[in-house]
Amino acid sequence: MLVDKRIYLASQSPRRRELLKQIGVAFDVLPLRAVPGRMDVVEVPRDGEAAADFAQRMATEKAACGWRAVDLRHLLRFPVLGADTVVELDGTILGKPADRAEAEGMLKRLSGSEHRVYTAVAVQHESRVELRLSASRVRFAVLDEAAIARYLETGEYLGKAGAYGIQGRAGAFAEHIDGSYSGIMGLPLYDTAVLLRAFGLAV
């Protein structure tokens, strides 16, 4: 049993760190980019890959990469948590925008529409891997060009799937949410707690 022990977080996301702290999980962050083989985790969907499947594959691969780091660095063998968030609109995956222009295009597409947010969480310890998927629906109000421009000025869109962070100023865009707010942020707390308890951690 791993009761009251730590985990490793295979993510650099400050939001995921905040959410784990919120539910009292002790963790260390694994910087995966320094891990040999990190390039095996190519964050690009395969041809025809559904958004939910893509999120689950990425979370599983990130957890596996983190576990390789535990082996290579001879770290204490605590479970590794990997997560991935994918935004889907009308069957199209909206990834992290490369620049402001791409972010603007995404926000215009999301304006006045309902989209889905999938966040997958995977935990690996030794050869055991467990996975859960959170699926939420978000409907944005109609956004005029001025509102989009003001949001882009904040820079919040950087590094965020779908070009927005629900926990920031874009929270004012969400007319309706059906699902997990923390999942839309990047780490569904209920699903995460279920997984960690399955590995014997007290959550």
N, C-alpha and C positions, 0 to 999 in steps of 0.2 A: 504493500500500500504506500501511497505517496501523500498521505494526509498532511496538510499544512506545509507542503513543500512549494518550491518555486516552479515556474515554467519559463520557457524561452519564447519570446515573441519574434517571429520571423517577419518583421515589418518595421519600417521607419516612420509609420504614420503617427503623428502626435495625437490624433483623435483616438486611435486604437489604444494608445498608452493611457489616455485620460479615462477611457471607458473601462479598461481593466482595473485601474485604480478605484473607479467608482464602486465596483463590486468586491473590492478587497483582495484582488489577486496579486500576489508577489511575483514579479517577473524581471528578467533581464532581456535586453534587446540584442538580437543577433544581426550584425551588419552583413547581409548576405552578399553584397557586391564584392566583398573580399574573399568569398569562398570559391575555391576552384570548382568549376562546373556550374557557376551561377548563370552563365549564358545559356544553360539548358532550359532555363525558365524564360522563354520568349513570350512576352505578354502581348501576343497577337492571336486573334481567333483563327481557327482553321476554317477552310472553305466550308460553308454550310453549317458551321458549329452554332448551336443555339446559345443564347446569352446565358441561360442557367447552367448549361454544360460547361461553357467557357469559365464561368466563375468557379465552379467546382473543380475543374482541372487545374486552374491557377492556384487555388488554395491548397490543393493536395501537393502540387509541385513545390510550392513555397515551403510547406511543412517538411517535405522530403529533403529539400535543399538545406533547411535549417538543421535537420537531423544529421546530414553529412558533415555540417560544421561542428556539431557536438562530437562526432567521431574524430574528425581531423584535428581538432584542437584539444582533444582529451578532456572535455568539460564534464562536469557532473551531469549524469544522464537523466535530466528532468525532461518532461514532455515538451515538444515544440508545437506552437500554434501558428498556423498560417491562415491568412484571410484574403479575400479578393472581392471587390465590389464592381458590378457591371450595371450600366444603365442601358435600357433598351427602349426604343421608340419605334412603333410600327414594324417590329421585326429587325430593326437595324441597331447594332451595338454602337453606342456613343462612348468612345474611350476618353482618355485624357487629352485635352486640346494641345496641339503643338505650339500654338501662338494665340494672340488676342483675336485675330480674324476668325480662326477656327472656333474659338469659344463663342464669339458673337453669332456665328452661324448655328451653333448648337442651341444657344438660348432662344434664338428666333424660331427654331423648330419645336422647342419645348413649350413655347408660349401658347397658352390656350389649349394645351393638349394633356392627355394622360399618358404617363410612361411608367415603366416598371423598373424597380431597382432590386437586383439580386446580390446578396452578400453570402458567400460560402465561407464556412469556417472548418478547417481541418486540424486535427491534433494527431501527432505521431509520437510514439514512444517505443523504442526498439522497432520491431517489425509491425506493430499494431498501428493501424490508422483508422480514425473515426471521422466522419464528415457530416455536417448539417448545412442545410440551405435555408436562408430567409428570403422570402419573396414579398415585396411591397409594391403598392401602386401609389403614384403621386400625380395629382392634377395641378398644373400650374395655371394661374390666372393669365389673362392676356397681358403681355408685357409690351409697352410702347418702346420706341427706340431710345428715349431719354432714360427710362428705367434700366434698360440693358446697358447703356453707356455708363451710367452711374455705377452699376455693379462691376463692370469690367475695370473701372478705375480703381476699385479696391484691391484687385489682384487675387481675390479669393478663388477665382476659377483655376488657378495654376495647380497642376498636379491632381485635379479632381475629375473623376469620371462624370461625363455629362456636363462638365464645365461649371459645376456649382457645388457648394457645401450647404446642406440643409441646416447645419448648426450655426451658420453665419447669416449674413444679410439676405441670402436667398431664401431663408425661412419665411420671409414676407411674400415670396412668390407662390408658396404652396397653399393652394386653395383647399385641398383635401388630401389627407393621407390615410391609406388603408394598409396597415401592416406594422412593421417594427421601426420606430423612429431611430433607435440606436443602430438598427440594421442599415438604414439609409445613410447614417453617419459613417458606417464602415465596419461595425462589429455588433451583431445582434446579441444583446446581453443574455437573453433567456437561452438561446441556442448554445452560446458559449459556456454558460454555467452547466447546462446539461452535459456537454462534452467533457468538461473538466471533472465533474462528479463521476462520470463513467471511468475516468482514469484514477479515481481515488482521492482527488483533491477536495478539500473542504471549501465550498463556495456557497 
